[in-house]
Amino acid sequence: MNIFLYDDYLDKYKKKVRKIEETLNKLNLQGKILYLNNIKNIETSLQNEINSGAKTIVVVGNNKTLNNIVNYLANISEKIPVAIIPVGPNNSIAESLGVINEKEACYILSSRRIENIKLTLANNLMFIKDIYIAGKDISLNINNSYNLKIQKDGDCFIFNIPPKDEYFNNKKTILKENYLNLYIKIGSKSKSYLKAKKIEVNKTKEKAIIDNSIEIETPVNIEPSNKQIPLIVGKDRTFNL
């Protein structure tokens, strides 16, 4: 049985939601709908649905919705596949998974191509895609062995799965287990890329942003977690395992 989790902001997209439901009905992918704003305890509700036979969790929302659900689900079950049907802005995770729009997402759900994605920890929060910090005088400790300092204004991405954009020329990245990917961009020409097993962002006035949706204060310790989530992906995802 499919469990569809609807975020509360979807009231602004009623027409799109109706089209999603029409496509799901056409593909015979109906299921139980839960509205997140009506759920008092998300973790308990997810556990109850899994105990009742849920086979797939389908998140209808955006980056923040998916990150929130995955942080709960990773502590309940690492075997239930999770799909995303992106609606509205802020859906870069879906893009990285090869899910470009809501209609395509329904067909990807039907195809059920699954990749087990290892989650990454930022302090006590897990994330799927990346953590980002911008500014200058950002100091990074790499693998507890050396420091890297960004003295000029720049963009610093530490990603678990790569973005779908010009950084990697839209080529698929081969993900290596238990490694982080650090990408630094200063201006239009200066770019650096390296892999690490652990990165600490030292104290700075700038906040770090997780999955383009959650702000946290620094310092931040970032390392691979021991949790993974089966995610339903499209063929045009940005990575291979």
N, C-alpha and C positions, 0 to 999 in steps of 0.2 A: 504494500500500500504506500502511495505517495503522501507525504505530509507537506503541505504548502504553508510557509510562514510569510504572512503579509506584513510589511512594515506600515506604520501608521501614516507616513507621508504620502502613501499611494492614493489617498483621497483626492489629491491634485491630478491624478492620472487615471481617472475612471474609464475614459474611453480606451486607453491603452490596455488597462486591466481586462476590460471586456473582450478585446481582440485576443489577448493572451489566453483567456479561458475558452474562447471559441476554437483557437488552434489546438489547445490541449484536448478538448472534447473530440476534435477531428482525429487526433492521433491516439485517442483512447487512453489518455494519460490523466484521467480524473483522480481525485484523492480528497483527503480531508484538509480543509482550510482552517488555519489558526491565525487570528489577528493579534500581533504582538502587543498592541496597546491594551488588550483584554487579558493578558497573561500576567499574573502576579509573580509567579516564580518560573522563569524560563527553564532553568535546569530541571526542576521537578516535572514540568510539562513534557520536556524532551524525553526524560527517562520513562515517563508513563506511556508515551507514544511508541517508544522502542519496545517496551515490555508488551505492548498490545499488538506488535507485529509490523511496525513501520519498516519499510525496505529502503526508502529514499527520503532524505530531507531536501526539500526544494525551497530555497530562499528567494523570495520575490522582493527585491529591494536594491541596495547599492553596496559600496565598499563597507560602510559602517555596519549595515545589517549583517553582512556575511562575516565580518570580523567578530562581531558580537556573538553570533550563533556558534562559530567555530571555537571560540574560547570556552563556551559552555560544553559543547559536544565533545571536545577533545578529552575532557575529564569523565565522560560518560561511556563513550564507545568510539573505537578507532576503526570500526568495521562498516558503519552505515554510510553509504555514499551521499555526498552533498552536491547539489546542483545550484546554480545561480541563474535566475531570470532577471537581467538588469533592466531597471526602469528609471528614467530620469538621468541627471548628471551624477558625476563621481562614481564611475564604474570601471576604473582602470584595472581592478583585479579581474573582472569578467573579460576584458580585452586581452589580458595576459593569458587567460585560460582558453582563448580562442572563441569567446562568446561576444559577438559584436552588437547584437540587438536582441530585443525580446522575442521576435518571431523566430530568429535563428536558434535562440536558446531552447525553444520548445522542441525543435527537431534534434538538437544536440542531446537533450534529455532522452528523447526516443532512441537515439543511436547508442547511448549509454557507454561511451568510451571513458574508462576510468584510469586515473593516475593517482598513486599514493604519494601525497605531497607531505614532506617533513616540515613541520612548523618551526618557526624561530622565536626565541624568547627575547623580549626587551624588558628588562627587570622582571616583573611578574605577569606581563601580558604576552600572549602569543600572537604572531602575525603570519599572514599568508604571503604577502607580496614584498613590502619594503618598509623601511623607516628612513625618514628624510629630515635633514637639518640644513638650513641655509644661514649665511652670514660670513663673518670673518673671525679670526682668532679662535678657530675651532680646533681643539686638540683631541687626537684619537690615540688610544693605546692599542697596539696591534699584538695579539697573541701573548700579552704580558711580557713582551720582549723589546719593543721599541715604540717611540712616540712619533706620530705624524701630525704636523701642525699646518692648518690652512690659514694663512695670514691675510690673504685678500678675500674680498667678497666672492663666494662661490656656492655651489650646490653639492651636497654630499648625500649620496644614496647608499644604503646598505640593504641589498635586496636578497630575498629568498627565491623568488622567481622574477625574471626580468620584465621590464616594461615593454609595451608595444610602441616603440617610437624610434627616433633616429639614433639613439645612443648605440644600438647594436645593429644598425642598418637593417632592422626587421629580420635578422637571421635568428634561427633557433639556437639557444644556448644549451649546452650539455651541462646539466646540473650534477655536481659532485656532492655525495652525501657528507654531511657534517662540515660543510664549508660555507662561509659567508662570501658574498660578492660585494666588494666596495667599489663604487664609482664616484669620482670627484671631477667636477667640471668648474673651471674658473674662466670666465669670459667665453668667447666663441671658439677659441682654438686650444686652450690648455685642458687636456683631459687625461685622467689617470684611472687605471683599473687594476685591481688586485684581488686575490682570494685570501681569506683568513679563517681561522677556526674560532677566534674570539675577538671582539672589538668593544672597547669602552669609549663612549663619548664623554669626555670630562666636562666638568661644570662650565656652563656658558649661559649667557643671558637669553639666548634663543631657545625655543622649545623644539623638541623633536616631534615629528608627526608620523604616526603609525598608519599604514595602509590608507594614506591620504584622508584620514577621518578622525583620528584620536590624537590629541596633543598631550605630551607628557614632559615633565621637567627633567633636566639633566642634573646629575650624571646618569647615563644609561649603560647598563651592561647588556651586550647583545651576543647571543650564542645559540647554536642549534638546540632545540629541545629534544626530548625523547618521545614526543608525540607526533603522530601523523594522521592525516585525514584523506580518505578516498574522495577525490573531486572528479566530477564529470566534466570532461573537457572537449573542446572542438579540435578539429584537425589543424587549424591555423593558430594553435597556441604558440607561445614564444619560447618554449623549452622542450627538451627531451630528457628522459631519465636514463 
